[in-house]
Amino acid sequence: MRGSPLWDGEGFRNVQPILPGLRDPQASMPSLTEFLLRTGARRVPARPLPSVSPLQVWRHAPGSGLRATWLGHSTVLIEIDGVRVLTDPVWGPRASPFTLAGPKRFQPVPVALGAMPPVDLVILSHDEASTDASDPAGFEPLRSVRARQSL
């Protein structure tokens, strides 16, 4: 870990530039009360978050053999040497099995389920009883994994 060129002696540092408008350098960090109780106007972005469709990029294998595409909430498509791993699939409007309760999306998923490339492995990283692991729409990608594995 410490041998990584991204390790600065105290932790890892992101060397990629942050897209303009993604982070407001003038905004203060939320207080503990705001964070724990989810109070305050800053819980919802003032405008849509920057988003780029990954469909064009997915048509070609990653040059390094590794690519991670964040699809919102806890969902990431990780490509490792030709193997596609999907983490914690959440495609519904809420990270919940309920339509009226649970954290609501700020904006739509950047890729419709029907446009997803084939997935080799799906990882559910936490208890299925938690709200986002119970998203019925998010389990649709599991259907294409029949001959592979689900963890």
C-alpha positions, 0 to 999 in steps of 0.5 A: 500500500505504501509503495503506491505512487498515490500514497503521500505518507498519510493516505491516498491522494486523487491525482485526477482533476475534479470536474468544474462544478462537482465540488464547491470549494467555498462550501463548509463541511456539514456539522455532525448534527447535519450529517447524522440527522440529514438536516439542512438544504445541502442534502440535495444538490442545487443542480444536476450532478455532472454526468457522462454516458459510459456507453461509448467508452464501454464499447472498447476494453480499458487500455490498462485492463482496469476501469471503474464506472460509478453508476450512482449510490453504491453501484459501480461497474468494475472491469478487470482484465475482461471480467465485469463486476457489478457492485450493489446494483441499485436502479430504482428511484429509491435505494429501498424496496419501497416506492415512498420510503428510503433515500431518493435519487438526485438524478436518473441512473446514467445507463438503463438496465437494458443498455448494460453490458453483460456482467460476469459477477455481482457483489452485494457488499452488505446485508440484504435486509438493508434498504439499498440491497433490497432494491428489486430493480437492482437485482435484474442484472443478476439474471444474466449471471446464471453461469457465473457467480454472485457473492 
